[in-house]
Amino acid sequence: MYRTPAGNRLHIGIFGKRNTGKSSLINALSGQDAAIVSEIAGTTTDPVYKSMEILPIGPCKLIDTAGIDDQGVLGKERIKRTQVVLRKTDLGLIVVNPDTLIDSFENDLVDVLQSKKLPFLFVINKSDLAGKKAEDYLVKHKLPSVKVSSKTKQGVEQLKEKIMELAPLGWSPVPLVADLINPKDVVVLVCPIDNAMPQGRLILPQVQVLRDILDANATAYVTKETELLDCINSLKKKPKLVITDSQVFEDVRDILPKDIPLTSFSTIFARHKGDLNAYIQSVYAVDNLKDGDEILIAEACTHHVQAEDIGRSKIPTWLLNYTKKDLHYEVTAGGDFPEQLSKYKLIISCGGCMVNRAEIMHRVEKAKAAGVPITNYGILMAYLSGILKRVIEPFKGGLVKLD
């Protein structure tokens, strides 16, 4: 359970005013002292992430946030970080005390969660104490709630059951490749080994796709691009699918017979975590770029930047060779993503393997609202290599309609 990638966990955001017992609640749910508990209001300064499992949903990530009524300059920064958590949230818990006067703080949260079409639940914490203001308000306004005491553990199991009921059916990303293959099919994975590869292991997207193939009761072969032809020739039956790292698209394209379906890890993750159709439609904006246009490279994680970094070095080089234009680039990493997008002519997102789908879709929807085209690494590289149609062909029965 603890090895489940963070991006594949149900993200439960825990929100509320200072000192409503959010940290105590997360400890009660997880059964561990995962968050610092204090009688002093405002103890939680940064979001605290705790991985756990709530059956039968499976792996989850609880996010304990700073009080939304925090004060002062530092308080504003805490609130800003709490708002970032909303981008990652699949389900929201709004914590109040029995005698809490529910006002604009909680109502604003409800508005945000409803606008994002996210399920939410009020948790009346410290229910062992006197007071009915919160309960009366929630009943009057027909807002869902459950009473819990983090101290006595009363209502904790009922809260878990309620979370199971409310968990959105679509929180889990669409399949990686399981819906594209059948049991006993053969799938070949092309994994180049270069300076960007971590020593002694494969990268996360490759491992996750490999596991998905095994779970589908199919057979996977793993090879480098330099051994791909020998691998194909050694097989007794034609592969149902070949999946390659996008950086060796052209090598694999030249080696692989045209009657063998081909796609990439990055294209798979474009569908798995983001909006594949939007990425495909947006990639054609490359042909309209002009000198001086601003391009945003949006990475979803922080990593050690190497000389041949794909987002900061290779993509700008490939775009220069394709467009012959003097383009200007801005790179964001981790949880950073600009509030204002109007200055950009194109946003190029990474695959998002280290974050959940809610975070990637927040970026996609924000780009759509700003009227800025957004694509991802794999789709862009396939387009620049002239094999986009071939790479998305395996998905024609799914999310993408081909002309």
MOPELIN-V516315 format. One record per residue. N is the residue number from 1. RES is the residue in three letters. PSI is psi in whole degrees, 0 to 359 (NA if undefined). Layout:
# MOPELIN-V516315
n=N res=RES psi=PSI
n=N res=RES psi=PSI
This chain:
# MOPELIN-V516315
n=1 res=MET psi=318
n=2 res=TYR psi=347
n=3 res=ARG psi=354
n=4 res=THR psi=128
n=5 res=PRO psi=143
n=6 res=ALA psi=324
n=7 res=GLY psi=346
n=8 res=ASN psi=14
n=9 res=ARG psi=148
n=10 res=LEU psi=120
n=11 res=HIS psi=117
n=12 res=ILE psi=110
n=13 res=GLY psi=131
n=14 res=ILE psi=116
n=15 res=PHE psi=163
n=16 res=GLY psi=174
n=17 res=LYS psi=168
n=18 res=ARG psi=141
n=19 res=ASN psi=30
n=20 res=THR psi=357
n=21 res=GLY psi=27
n=22 res=LYS psi=317
n=23 res=SER psi=321
n=24 res=SER psi=322
n=25 res=LEU psi=317
n=26 res=ILE psi=326
n=27 res=ASN psi=321
n=28 res=ALA psi=320
n=29 res=LEU psi=320
n=30 res=SER psi=343
n=31 res=GLY psi=17
n=32 res=GLN psi=161
n=33 res=ASP psi=71
n=34 res=ALA psi=336
n=35 res=ALA psi=148
n=36 res=ILE psi=129
n=37 res=VAL psi=133
n=38 res=SER psi=152
n=39 res=GLU psi=348
n=40 res=ILE psi=124
n=41 res=ALA psi=139
n=42 res=GLY psi=19
n=43 res=THR psi=319
n=44 res=THR psi=115
n=45 res=THR psi=328
n=46 res=ASP psi=154
n=47 res=PRO psi=137
n=48 res=VAL psi=126
n=49 res=TYR psi=127
n=50 res=LYS psi=120
n=51 res=SER psi=136
n=52 res=MET psi=185
n=53 res=GLU psi=130
n=54 res=ILE psi=109
n=55 res=LEU psi=144
n=56 res=PRO psi=12
n=57 res=ILE psi=317
n=58 res=GLY psi=211
n=59 res=PRO psi=133
n=60 res=CYS psi=165
n=61 res=LYS psi=116
n=62 res=LEU psi=135
n=63 res=ILE psi=110
n=64 res=ASP psi=124
n=65 res=THR psi=162
n=66 res=ALA psi=155
n=67 res=GLY psi=134
n=68 res=ILE psi=353
n=69 res=ASP psi=21
n=70 res=ASP psi=151
n=71 res=GLN psi=162
n=72 res=GLY psi=180
n=73 res=VAL psi=315
n=74 res=LEU psi=323
n=75 res=GLY psi=320
n=76 res=LYS psi=322
n=77 res=GLU psi=322
n=78 res=ARG psi=318
n=79 res=ILE psi=320
n=80 res=LYS psi=318
n=81 res=ARG psi=325
n=82 res=THR psi=321
n=83 res=GLN psi=328
n=84 res=VAL psi=324
n=85 res=VAL psi=326
n=86 res=LEU psi=331
n=87 res=ARG psi=333
n=88 res=LYS psi=354
n=89 res=THR psi=133
n=90 res=ASP psi=333
n=91 res=LEU psi=136
n=92 res=GLY psi=137
n=93 res=LEU psi=123
n=94 res=ILE psi=114
n=95 res=VAL psi=130
n=96 res=VAL psi=163
n=97 res=ASN psi=160
n=98 res=PRO psi=324
n=99 res=ASP psi=15
n=100 res=THR psi=134
n=101 res=LEU psi=104
n=102 res=ILE psi=127
n=103 res=ASP psi=210
n=104 res=SER psi=333
n=105 res=PHE psi=306
n=106 res=GLU psi=321
n=107 res=ASN psi=323
n=108 res=ASP psi=321
n=109 res=LEU psi=316
n=110 res=VAL psi=316
n=111 res=ASP psi=317
n=112 res=VAL psi=313
n=113 res=LEU psi=320
n=114 res=GLN psi=321
n=115 res=SER psi=330
n=116 res=LYS psi=0
n=117 res=LYS psi=40
n=118 res=LEU psi=137
n=119 res=PRO psi=149
n=120 res=PHE psi=164
n=121 res=LEU psi=133
n=122 res=PHE psi=135
n=123 res=VAL psi=113
n=124 res=ILE psi=96
n=125 res=ASN psi=168
n=126 res=LYS psi=40
n=127 res=SER psi=353
n=128 res=ASP psi=351
n=129 res=LEU psi=163
n=130 res=ALA psi=158
n=131 res=GLY psi=140
n=132 res=LYS psi=10
n=133 res=LYS psi=313
n=134 res=ALA psi=313
n=135 res=GLU psi=315
n=136 res=ASP psi=318
n=137 res=TYR psi=314
n=138 res=LEU psi=321
n=139 res=VAL psi=316
n=140 res=LYS psi=320
n=141 res=HIS psi=9
n=142 res=LYS psi=45
n=143 res=LEU psi=133
n=144 res=PRO psi=139
n=145 res=SER psi=163
n=146 res=VAL psi=143
n=147 res=LYS psi=133
n=148 res=VAL psi=148
n=149 res=SER psi=110
n=150 res=SER psi=334
n=151 res=LYS psi=312
n=152 res=THR psi=351
n=153 res=LYS psi=7
n=154 res=GLN psi=131
n=155 res=GLY psi=355
n=156 res=VAL psi=316
n=157 res=GLU psi=322
n=158 res=GLN psi=324
n=159 res=LEU psi=317
n=160 res=LYS psi=318
n=161 res=GLU psi=321
n=162 res=LYS psi=321
n=163 res=ILE psi=318
n=164 res=MET psi=319
n=165 res=GLU psi=322
n=166 res=LEU psi=341
n=167 res=ALA psi=122
n=168 res=PRO psi=138
n=169 res=LEU psi=331
n=170 res=GLY psi=12
n=171 res=TRP psi=325
n=172 res=SER psi=131
n=173 res=PRO psi=159
n=174 res=VAL psi=163
n=175 res=PRO psi=160
n=176 res=LEU psi=286
n=177 res=VAL psi=358
n=178 res=ALA psi=329
n=179 res=ASP psi=357
n=180 res=LEU psi=349
n=181 res=ILE psi=168
n=182 res=ASN psi=162
n=183 res=PRO psi=141
n=184 res=LYS psi=359
n=185 res=ASP psi=157
n=186 res=VAL psi=130
n=187 res=VAL psi=133
n=188 res=VAL psi=128
n=189 res=LEU psi=125
n=190 res=VAL psi=112
n=191 res=CYS psi=94
n=192 res=PRO psi=147
n=193 res=ILE psi=111
n=194 res=ASP psi=189
n=195 res=ASN psi=338
n=196 res=ALA psi=346
n=197 res=MET psi=135
n=198 res=PRO psi=145
n=199 res=GLN psi=131
n=200 res=GLY psi=8
n=201 res=ARG psi=165
n=202 res=LEU psi=164
n=203 res=ILE psi=161
n=204 res=LEU psi=312
n=205 res=PRO psi=322
n=206 res=GLN psi=317
n=207 res=VAL psi=318
n=208 res=GLN psi=319
n=209 res=VAL psi=318
n=210 res=LEU psi=314
n=211 res=ARG psi=320
n=212 res=ASP psi=323
n=213 res=ILE psi=315
n=214 res=LEU psi=320
n=215 res=ASP psi=333
n=216 res=ALA psi=6
n=217 res=ASN psi=32
n=218 res=ALA psi=176
n=219 res=THR psi=133
n=220 res=ALA psi=137
n=221 res=TYR psi=135
n=222 res=VAL psi=129
n=223 res=THR psi=165
n=224 res=LYS psi=164
n=225 res=GLU psi=331
n=226 res=THR psi=340
n=227 res=GLU psi=7
n=228 res=LEU psi=314
n=229 res=LEU psi=316
n=230 res=ASP psi=321
n=231 res=CYS psi=312
n=232 res=ILE psi=317
n=233 res=ASN psi=336
n=234 res=SER psi=347
n=235 res=LEU psi=143
n=236 res=LYS psi=335
n=237 res=LYS psi=155
n=238 res=LYS psi=138
n=239 res=PRO psi=143
n=240 res=LYS psi=332
n=241 res=LEU psi=143
n=242 res=VAL psi=130
n=243 res=ILE psi=124
n=244 res=THR psi=157
n=245 res=ASP psi=136
n=246 res=SER psi=334
n=247 res=GLN psi=345
n=248 res=VAL psi=29
n=249 res=PHE psi=308
n=250 res=GLU psi=321
n=251 res=ASP psi=313
n=252 res=VAL psi=320
n=253 res=ARG psi=317
n=254 res=ASP psi=335
n=255 res=ILE psi=319
n=256 res=LEU psi=127
n=257 res=PRO psi=144
n=258 res=LYS psi=342
n=259 res=ASP psi=2
n=260 res=ILE psi=121
n=261 res=PRO psi=141
n=262 res=LEU psi=137
n=263 res=THR psi=189
n=264 res=SER psi=161
n=265 res=PHE psi=318
n=266 res=SER psi=325
n=267 res=THR psi=320
n=268 res=ILE psi=317
n=269 res=PHE psi=337
n=270 res=ALA psi=321
n=271 res=ARG psi=321
n=272 res=HIS psi=320
n=273 res=LYS psi=338
n=274 res=GLY psi=217
n=275 res=ASP psi=94
n=276 res=LEU psi=318
n=277 res=ASN psi=317
n=278 res=ALA psi=320
n=279 res=TYR psi=318
n=280 res=ILE psi=315
n=281 res=GLN psi=326
n=282 res=SER psi=335
n=283 res=VAL psi=336
n=284 res=TYR psi=348
n=285 res=ALA psi=342
n=286 res=VAL psi=324
n=287 res=ASP psi=347
n=288 res=ASN psi=6
n=289 res=LEU psi=146
n=290 res=LYS psi=164
n=291 res=ASP psi=134
n=292 res=GLY psi=354
n=293 res=ASP psi=144
n=294 res=GLU psi=130
n=295 res=ILE psi=133
n=296 res=LEU psi=122
n=297 res=ILE psi=112
n=298 res=ALA psi=101
n=299 res=GLU psi=145
n=300 res=ALA psi=357
n=301 res=CYS psi=170
n=302 res=THR psi=136
n=303 res=HIS psi=163
n=304 res=HIS psi=123
n=305 res=VAL psi=124
n=306 res=GLN psi=170
n=307 res=ALA psi=323
n=308 res=GLU psi=38
n=309 res=ASP psi=135
n=310 res=ILE psi=317
n=311 res=GLY psi=327
n=312 res=ARG psi=344
n=313 res=SER psi=304
n=314 res=LYS psi=314
n=315 res=ILE psi=313
n=316 res=PRO psi=323
n=317 res=THR psi=315
n=318 res=TRP psi=319
n=319 res=LEU psi=324
n=320 res=LEU psi=315
n=321 res=ASN psi=326
n=322 res=TYR psi=314
n=323 res=THR psi=335
n=324 res=LYS psi=27
n=325 res=LYS psi=152
n=326 res=ASP psi=91
n=327 res=LEU psi=148
n=328 res=HIS psi=138
n=329 res=TYR psi=143
n=330 res=GLU psi=135
n=331 res=VAL psi=130
n=332 res=THR psi=151
n=333 res=ALA psi=158
n=334 res=GLY psi=225
n=335 res=GLY psi=357
n=336 res=ASP psi=134
n=337 res=PHE psi=127
n=338 res=PRO psi=143
n=339 res=GLU psi=321
n=340 res=GLN psi=125
n=341 res=LEU psi=355
n=342 res=SER psi=336
n=343 res=LYS psi=346
n=344 res=TYR psi=142
n=345 res=LYS psi=345
n=346 res=LEU psi=139
n=347 res=ILE psi=131
n=348 res=ILE psi=112
n=349 res=SER psi=149
n=350 res=CYS psi=182
n=351 res=GLY psi=338
n=352 res=GLY psi=28
n=353 res=CYS psi=337
n=354 res=MET psi=359
n=355 res=VAL psi=169
n=356 res=ASN psi=169
n=357 res=ARG psi=328
n=358 res=ALA psi=319
n=359 res=GLU psi=315
n=360 res=ILE psi=317
n=361 res=MET psi=331
n=362 res=HIS psi=317
n=363 res=ARG psi=319
n=364 res=VAL psi=312
n=365 res=GLU psi=324
n=366 res=LYS psi=320
n=367 res=ALA psi=317
n=368 res=LYS psi=316
n=369 res=ALA psi=328
n=370 res=ALA psi=355
n=371 res=GLY psi=27
n=372 res=VAL psi=126
n=373 res=PRO psi=140
n=374 res=ILE psi=129
n=375 res=THR psi=186
n=376 res=ASN psi=171
n=377 res=TYR psi=307
n=378 res=GLY psi=316
n=379 res=ILE psi=318
n=380 res=LEU psi=313
n=381 res=MET psi=323
n=382 res=ALA psi=319
n=383 res=TYR psi=314
n=384 res=LEU psi=334
n=385 res=SER psi=355
n=386 res=GLY psi=19
n=387 res=ILE psi=26
n=388 res=LEU psi=314
n=389 res=LYS psi=321
n=390 res=ARG psi=322
n=391 res=VAL psi=329
n=392 res=ILE psi=355
n=393 res=GLU psi=318
n=394 res=PRO psi=342
n=395 res=PHE psi=9
n=396 res=LYS psi=336
n=397 res=GLY psi=1
n=398 res=GLY psi=251
n=399 res=LEU psi=343
n=400 res=VAL psi=133
n=401 res=LYS psi=120
n=402 res=LEU psi=145
n=403 res=ASP psi=NA
